[in-house]
Amino acid sequence: MSEPIMVKGYTGAIEFDGTFITIHRTGMRARLTVGKGDKRIPISALQGTQWRPAGGLTNGFLQLVISGSSETKSQFGSQAMSAVNDENSVMFTRKQEAEFAHLRQVLDQALAARIAGHGAQPAQPDVTDQLAKLAQLRDSGVVTPEEFEAKKTELLGRL
């Protein structure tokens, strides 16, 4: 990962830097639910995610399933009410849902890569090799000069 991802929800924020997931809690909502402060979780402890999209009248949530942790389960009431009091969950509004969906996708990919490589991060392709291959595609007419420039700019931005 080149830059950490930070998403702010209704009951807290989640940051992911490729190695650690940090749940940040501040303000009155945090005091009323699971308490203020930060919880830092290594990606190696992530077992999965639970997701509920926001509805017309309800907030959604992203719950991190962590090894050695028991997520709050409610015998009476809804999953959303359980998520409010779960220290591994952050609720979000409909406006915040797209950012949380992106974070969930990134976390699921990191989890899949960890499982596939047993903890090893997938090798990143070398940018110079990608540029050389891209130039060959441009020279052979498969990629337009405009497409080449756009992709080149994107690749150089990763350095």
Secondary structure, 3 states (H helix, E strand, C coil): CCCCEEEECCCCEEEECCCEEEEEECHHHHHHCCCCEEEEEEHHHEEEEEEECCCCCCCEEEEEEECCCCCCCCCCCCHHHHHHCCCCEEEECHHHHHHHHHHHHHHHHHHHHHHHHCCCCCCCCCHHHHHHHHHHHHHCCCCCHHHHHHHHHHHHHCC
